[in-house]
Amino acid sequence: METLYHQTNKQIQEVQSLMGNLERTDRESVHLLENELFGRIEQIFNQLERLEILASKEPPNRRQNAKLRVDQLKYDTQHIRTALQNFQHRRYTREAQEREREELMSRTFTTNDADTSIPIDETLQLNSSLHNAHRGMDDLLGSGSGILNGLRDQRGTLKGTHKKMLDVANMLGLSNTVMRLIERRATQDKFIMIGGMLATCVFMFLVIRYLG
């Protein structure tokens, strides 16, 4: 298990390093780097499944620690995948806006008289403002989606950690008072997380309504 664990951790670090090259990669090659990163992330998830099986077969005194280490790798990989998906979404939106702008600039306008003339400058300015507003909304939606995914991942991690803490507490024979304190803290964390998710949703709704 140790060999596979260190190998997977190294691959995660390599993916994180490649993520930093996305902004510097030219438009013709960026999709190739995205595909490579998605492929590596999928391979990492496959190895994490093997690690979870191996962790469950560890001796009882090492099993909990092994599972926590695997959960941390899984948590890091999920965040990397979410960041890559957000980057790809922003790139698609930006390229679509650029195509629309090029089509608008290449369109031929004809005027027969003063009544049918088209104020091209005002139209371009309005179009630019709309694109900026749409880009701002897309960025907010992407950020909000990343936050919600992060909160969802944290909730799953906290639930798993809570269960493992209770298992460890049972193994160590801790008192009922300590276990109740652990459960109370987990409940408080859950309410804080739910409150954060609701606040994020309300904020996104208000921004979309205002910009709309």
C-alpha positions as CSV (number, residue, x, y, z in Angstrom):
1,M,0.0,0.0,0.0
2,E,2.8,2.4,0.8
3,T,4.3,2.2,-2.7
4,L,0.9,2.9,-4.3
5,Y,0.2,5.7,-1.9
6,H,3.4,7.6,-2.6
7,Q,3.0,7.0,-6.3
8,T,-0.5,8.4,-6.3
9,N,0.6,11.4,-4.1
10,K,3.4,12.1,-6.6
11,Q,0.9,12.0,-9.6
12,I,-1.4,14.5,-7.7
13,Q,1.5,16.9,-7.3
14,E,2.4,16.6,-11.0
15,V,-1.2,17.4,-12.0
16,Q,-1.2,20.4,-9.7
17,S,2.0,21.6,-11.4
18,L,0.5,21.2,-14.8
19,M,-2.6,23.1,-13.8
20,G,-0.4,26.2,-13.5
21,N,0.4,25.9,-17.2
22,L,-3.2,26.2,-18.4
23,E,-3.2,30.0,-18.4
24,R,0.1,30.2,-20.3
25,T,-0.8,27.6,-22.9
26,D,-1.8,29.0,-26.4
27,R,-5.4,28.6,-27.6
28,E,-4.5,25.9,-30.2
29,S,-2.9,23.6,-27.5
30,V,-4.9,24.3,-24.3
31,H,-7.5,21.7,-25.1
32,L,-4.8,19.0,-25.4
33,L,-3.5,19.9,-22.0
34,E,-7.0,19.8,-20.6
35,N,-7.6,16.3,-22.0
36,E,-4.2,15.1,-20.6
37,L,-5.1,16.5,-17.2
38,F,-8.6,14.9,-17.2
39,G,-7.0,11.6,-18.2
40,R,-4.5,11.8,-15.3
41,I,-7.2,12.6,-12.8
42,E,-9.2,9.6,-14.0
43,Q,-6.2,7.4,-13.5
44,I,-5.7,8.8,-10.0
45,F,-9.3,8.1,-9.0
46,N,-8.8,4.5,-10.2
47,Q,-5.7,4.2,-8.0
48,L,-7.6,5.7,-5.1
49,E,-10.2,3.0,-5.4
50,R,-7.4,0.4,-5.1
51,L,-6.0,2.3,-2.1
52,E,-9.3,2.2,-0.3
53,I,-9.4,-1.6,-0.7
54,L,-5.9,-1.9,0.5
55,A,-6.6,0.4,3.5
56,S,-9.5,-1.7,4.6
57,K,-7.2,-4.7,4.7
58,E,-4.6,-3.0,7.0
59,P,-4.2,-4.3,10.6
60,P,-6.7,-2.8,13.0
61,N,-4.1,-0.5,14.7
62,R,-3.2,1.0,11.3
63,R,-6.5,0.9,9.4
64,Q,-8.0,4.2,10.6
65,N,-4.9,6.2,9.8
66,A,-4.6,4.5,6.4
67,K,-8.2,5.4,5.5
68,L,-7.7,9.0,6.6
69,R,-4.6,9.3,4.4
70,V,-6.5,8.0,1.4
71,D,-9.5,10.3,2.1
72,Q,-7.1,13.3,2.0
73,L,-5.8,12.3,-1.4
74,K,-9.3,11.8,-2.6
75,Y,-10.3,15.2,-1.3
76,D,-7.3,16.9,-3.0
77,T,-8.1,15.2,-6.3
78,Q,-11.8,16.2,-6.2
79,H,-10.7,19.9,-5.8
80,I,-8.3,19.7,-8.7
81,R,-11.0,18.2,-10.9
82,T,-13.5,21.0,-9.9
83,A,-10.9,23.7,-10.7
84,L,-10.1,22.1,-14.1
85,Q,-13.9,22.0,-14.9
86,N,-14.3,25.7,-14.0
87,F,-11.3,26.6,-16.2
88,Q,-12.7,24.7,-19.1
89,H,-16.2,26.4,-18.7
90,R,-14.6,29.8,-18.6
91,R,-12.6,29.0,-21.8
92,Y,-15.7,27.8,-23.7
93,T,-17.6,31.0,-22.7
94,R,-14.7,33.3,-23.7
95,E,-14.3,31.6,-27.1
96,A,-18.0,31.8,-27.8
97,Q,-18.0,35.5,-27.0
98,E,-15.0,36.1,-29.2
99,R,-16.7,34.3,-32.1
100,E,-19.9,36.4,-31.6
101,R,-17.8,39.5,-31.6
102,E,-16.0,38.5,-34.8
103,E,-19.3,37.8,-36.5
104,L,-20.6,41.1,-35.5
105,M,-17.5,43.0,-36.7
106,S,-17.6,41.1,-40.1
107,R,-21.3,41.7,-40.7
108,T,-22.0,44.2,-43.5
109,F,-24.4,47.1,-42.7
110,T,-26.2,48.9,-45.5
111,T,-28.1,52.2,-45.1
112,N,-30.6,53.6,-47.6
113,D,-31.4,56.8,-45.8
114,A,-31.0,58.5,-42.5
115,D,-34.1,56.8,-41.0
116,T,-32.7,53.3,-41.6
117,S,-29.1,54.0,-40.6
118,I,-27.7,51.8,-37.8
119,P,-25.7,53.4,-35.0
120,I,-22.8,50.9,-35.3
121,D,-20.7,52.4,-32.5
122,E,-23.6,52.4,-30.0
123,T,-24.4,48.8,-31.0
124,L,-20.9,47.6,-30.5
125,Q,-20.7,49.4,-27.2
126,L,-24.0,47.8,-26.0
127,N,-22.8,44.4,-27.2
128,S,-19.5,44.8,-25.3
129,S,-21.4,45.8,-22.1
130,L,-23.7,42.8,-22.4
131,H,-20.7,40.5,-23.0
132,N,-19.0,41.9,-19.9
133,A,-22.1,41.4,-17.8
134,H,-22.5,37.8,-19.1
135,R,-18.8,37.1,-18.4
136,G,-19.2,38.4,-14.9
137,M,-22.3,36.2,-14.3
138,D,-20.4,33.2,-15.7
139,D,-17.5,33.8,-13.4
140,L,-19.8,34.2,-10.4
141,L,-21.6,31.0,-11.4
142,G,-18.4,29.1,-11.8
143,S,-17.0,30.4,-8.5
144,G,-20.3,29.6,-6.8
145,S,-20.3,26.1,-8.3
146,G,-16.8,25.6,-7.1
147,I,-17.7,26.8,-3.6
148,L,-20.8,24.5,-3.4
149,N,-18.8,21.5,-4.7
150,G,-16.1,22.3,-2.1
151,L,-18.7,22.5,0.7
152,R,-20.3,19.3,-0.5
153,D,-16.9,17.5,-0.5
154,Q,-16.1,18.9,2.9
155,R,-19.4,17.6,4.2
156,G,-18.7,14.1,2.9
157,T,-15.2,14.3,4.4
158,L,-16.5,15.5,7.8
159,K,-19.1,12.8,7.9
160,G,-16.5,10.1,7.1
161,T,-14.1,11.6,9.7
162,H,-16.8,11.8,12.3
163,K,-17.6,8.1,11.8
164,K,-14.0,7.2,12.0
165,M,-13.5,9.3,15.1
166,L,-16.3,7.4,16.8
167,D,-14.8,4.1,15.7
168,V,-11.5,5.2,17.2
169,A,-13.2,6.4,20.4
170,N,-14.9,3.0,20.7
171,M,-11.6,1.2,20.2
172,L,-9.9,3.4,22.8
173,G,-12.8,3.1,25.3
174,L,-13.4,6.9,25.6
175,S,-16.1,8.0,28.0
176,N,-19.7,8.8,26.8
177,T,-19.2,12.5,27.7
178,V,-16.3,12.8,25.3
179,M,-18.3,11.0,22.5
180,R,-21.2,13.3,23.1
181,L,-18.9,16.3,22.7
182,I,-17.6,15.0,19.4
183,E,-21.2,14.4,18.1
184,R,-22.2,17.9,19.2
185,R,-19.2,19.5,17.4
186,A,-20.0,17.5,14.3
187,T,-23.6,18.7,14.4
188,Q,-22.5,22.3,14.8
189,D,-20.1,21.9,11.8
190,K,-23.0,20.5,9.7
191,F,-25.3,23.5,10.5
192,I,-22.4,26.0,9.7
193,M,-21.8,24.2,6.4
194,I,-25.5,24.2,5.4
195,G,-25.7,27.9,6.4
196,G,-22.8,28.7,4.1
197,M,-24.3,26.8,1.2
198,L,-27.6,28.7,1.6
199,A,-25.9,32.0,1.9
200,T,-23.9,31.3,-1.3
201,C,-27.1,30.3,-3.2
202,V,-28.9,33.5,-2.0
203,F,-25.9,35.6,-3.1
204,M,-25.8,34.0,-6.5
205,F,-29.6,34.5,-7.0
206,L,-29.4,38.2,-6.0
207,V,-26.4,38.8,-8.4
208,I,-28.1,37.0,-11.3
209,R,-31.3,39.0,-10.7
210,Y,-29.4,42.3,-10.4
211,L,-27.3,41.7,-13.6
212,G,-30.3,40.3,-15.4
